Amino acid sequence: MTETHTYEIRIQGHLAQRWSAWFDGMEITAADDGSTVIRGQVVDQAALHGLIQKVRDLGLPLLSVTNTHTGATS
Amino acid sequence: MTTAPGLTPEVQLGALLQTKLFAPRVTREAVDRPRLTAVLGDRLGSGSWPPVLLVSAPAGFGKSTLLAQALLGGSGPGRASVAWLSLDSGDSDPSTFWAYVLAALRTALPAVGGSAQVLLQSPGSAPITTVLTTLLNELASSDKEVVLVLDDYHVIGAPEVHAAMTFLIEHLPPQLHLVLATRSDPPLPLARLRARGQLAEVRAADLRFTEAETAAYFDAMGLRLSAGEVATLEGRTEGWAAALQLAALSLRGRDDTAGFIEGFAGDDRHVVDYLVEEVVHRQPEHVRDFLLRTSILARLSGSLTDAVAGRSDGRALLEALDRDNLFLVPLDDQRRWYRYHHLFADMLQARLLDERPDEVRDLHRRASAWHERDGDITAAIEHALAAGDGERAAGLVELTIRAMGKDRREAQLRRWMEALPDEVFTARPVLANGFVGALMSTGEVRGVEPRLQIAEHWLDAIRAAPAGTVPRGLVVADLADLERLPGWVRIHRAGLSLIGGDVAATMEHGRAAIDVLGRDDNLGYAAATALLGIASWRQGDLESAATAYAASMRRFEAEGWVADLLGCAITLADLQWTLGRLREAERTYRDALDLAGRQPGGPLRGSPDMHVGLAEIAIEKNDLATAREHLETGHELGDHLGMPRHPHRWRIAEAHLHEAEGDLSGALALLDEAERVYDGDFSPDVRPVAAMRARVWVKQGRSDQALAWAAQRGLALTDEPDYLHEYEHVTLARALLGAGDRSATQLLERLLTAAETGDRYGSALEILVLLALSRQGAGDIGAAVAALSRALELGAPEGYARTFTAEGPGMTRLLTAAAKRGVTSSYAAWLLSAVGAPPLQPGRQDSLVDPLSDREVEVLRLLASELSGPEIARHLVVSLNTVRTHTKNIYAKLGVGSRREAVRRADELGLLGPARG
């Protein structure tokens, strides 16, 4: 049984839907305030850091990282 | 040491890629940015270039371009030359990283780094600090300065590399300047460098294009824009260099400049994403296709892009893209290799993933096949993994196992293994066993057992199969690896058993390994015998342990793994000492030190440890000046050249020296320190610091405290003596003696029996000395002298001193008594002189530096007779030559030149003793 976490990463600027594949299928939603939320499950901290690194490599300003839900799946 | 799976490599790992050492060229369109380059250039020219320059900003901010302009452009780097290294994620492997750093430095200073390179490439475990120390020494004696640029440092994830970089930065000679270009601040001691004024920084805010620079840039690109348009673009891109460059590309050849700028400014999409879309959209279909398909490649050549994109005009396309400034970076002067700008490549790849997800695997598979043909196995493996082609990756990884072990790149090997899907191991015993080796040599036990079982399962199947056939379902990349498998599986089993504390199983598997290992498998033998050595040691069979270690050392030497040999030498010398062979122990240390000194690149790791060993021996021989010299040399060589236990062993030896010099509280402080830096390994801790401390307490007259320690430790008089607790039990006996407790005698007698049964004559010697003191305390002088006589017989041929002389006035009286009875009298006289006791007879025996052996005294007495040489030989039943040798030694030790002089001098020294008296 592994614990999965749902994270929301908010970045400044709008990112097109097609970036979903680049972010391993995570959900990409543009918000009205000009920011974008990348949302989805990550298996562990290493995966989360990998994700943040991808954001860094796009040169996008990072606004927030939130753990929205912790659940257990078998 | 026990699990390195390296023999002679058959697969050559990829040679260093020269393209990574290629400094970027400054392009025509690059805007001069004097506010940045001038500052850097001036500081470099004036000699105030900081030791470390950090250029930290997001992707596409123009870090590399700025550095190329400042370092390679007009004003240049002054008197310093420039070494450039573009890092990629594969360089997180420490050996790879430093191999590239050395190669980069040598492009600038060919005379520097040679020894370090030899060290880095030498087999066995040369630690990186040794390599760096050698490099720093070479740089420090160079009359040239060098600026080392490490571009894309953010790709380095390995803490080992950061640790070694910290070491490098902290020992940076004035000749070396470090420049790190990175997307995120590296985990190096930046705050400390800032505080010391040793760090200069260029950050995102500095790199953003100002409005003036933006205007100059569009001007240089041949685009006529109004001040308002420039301001709009500058505002929308926030001075982001990559975005400005893309904007210029989009504007080129476009009629409706104003419309484009308006549309761009009014859009809130990711600025670079938006512009890439614009640029790519404007390319002809076949170029678009080429860009997407080749975006998965870390570097591009005509032939490689042909293979991947399924075309035949790759080279022409690359040249066209280069001409059009489409984010292509040349990696050499021949226009053979290029790469996309990283940010541009990421943008293209995101499109590829989105638009053609089904193609991606196939593209990687083709790239893998091309790299395999080209001989770059590392790139072939990376692409096979990215293709999700586990079978292909497994086959490639399997072929690199031995070469990776030989290069000490087990960490990288382990990362590959961990990236492989579990199921590929099931059919591949060689791969499974290689995974076990990679795990164990990087200190991981989890995951070992199931893989070892896979290998064992197939070994059973092979035995059951008809001779010369391979069982159905077994997959192996190189059949020769199957022959080596049984031995290495047993070695890994032995190692696993040892970690689990099962000594008997360690012995069993170790012996079985030796039975099946190939005759020429030096590392296999070295590993197996070292494991047997540790197991024998833990069982108290020191004789076998010493034999095993000596065998292991010969195999390591044959393979050139000197650092591993030195590790074994420490243990071997320790065993020899306990076995009572002080001279052999000394020779072991000396030979190992000589061997280490003969290695290219100067003193090797382990040299300080040898000096510590020689210091301990000098202390025993009561030669405190020599001991002091060895300890100082060991200290000067530095902890970084020592084995993991060096800091501990050095403090212990220093404590013993302080104790020998009479500074008991100083000794205690050093023992406390030693305890703090203790670094345990598989070898048993047979002389715990707590027991050493208790011994010093006894000397201080605090026997009660020592007894309290023994009670707390659970040591009792009635304990069954065993080797692992011998030192502690002898300590207990010392505490009892110190407290005047008669029960010490009984304990010592039992310890003596155990020591003699185990051939531990070094231990027996100390026990006999204590037994003599104990019997003396009971008033039984005859029995005391008898015990001491046996101790003297053991100690005389080996030159033991402090075991006797450190025991105080009681021992002085006993030695006097023994000497008077003529037992090894010259040796006893020498020991007495060492404690400054009054001479037995008037004479100058204290002037005899090297005491005569018993045999020599016997010969000397015959020389004092009327017998001729041949008669003496007959009398002793030896050859005349042997008598001559003895005679020569006697003359040398007495400092005389003739038989008559020798007899006169011996008489003066009282050496002819009772025989004449």
Chai-1 contact restraints between the chains, C-beta under 6 A:
chainA,res_idxA,chainB,res_idxB,connection_type,confidence,min_distance_angstrom,max_distance_angstrom,comment,restraint_id
A,G13,B,H270,contact,1.0,0.0,6.0,A-B,restraint_1
A,H14,B,D268,contact,1.0,0.0,6.0,A-B,restraint_2
A,H14,B,R269,contact,1.0,0.0,6.0,A-B,restraint_3
A,L15,B,H270,contact,1.0,0.0,6.0,A-B,restraint_4
A,R18,B,D354,contact,1.0,0.0,6.0,A-B,restraint_5
A,W19,B,A350,contact,1.0,0.0,6.0,A-B,restraint_6
A,A21,B,L353,contact,1.0,0.0,6.0,A-B,restraint_7
A,A21,B,D354,contact,1.0,0.0,6.0,A-B,restraint_8
A,W22,B,A350,contact,1.0,0.0,6.0,A-B,restraint_9
A,W22,B,L353,contact,1.0,0.0,6.0,A-B,restraint_10
A,G34,B,D268,contact,1.0,0.0,6.0,A-B,restraint_11
A,R56,B,R183,contact,1.0,0.0,6.0,A-B,restraint_12
A,D57,B,A59,contact,1.0,0.0,6.0,A-B,restraint_13
A,D57,B,D346,contact,1.0,0.0,6.0,A-B,restraint_14
A,G59,B,P58,contact,1.0,0.0,6.0,A-B,restraint_15
A,G59,B,A59,contact,1.0,0.0,6.0,A-B,restraint_16
A,G59,B,G60,contact,1.0,0.0,6.0,A-B,restraint_17
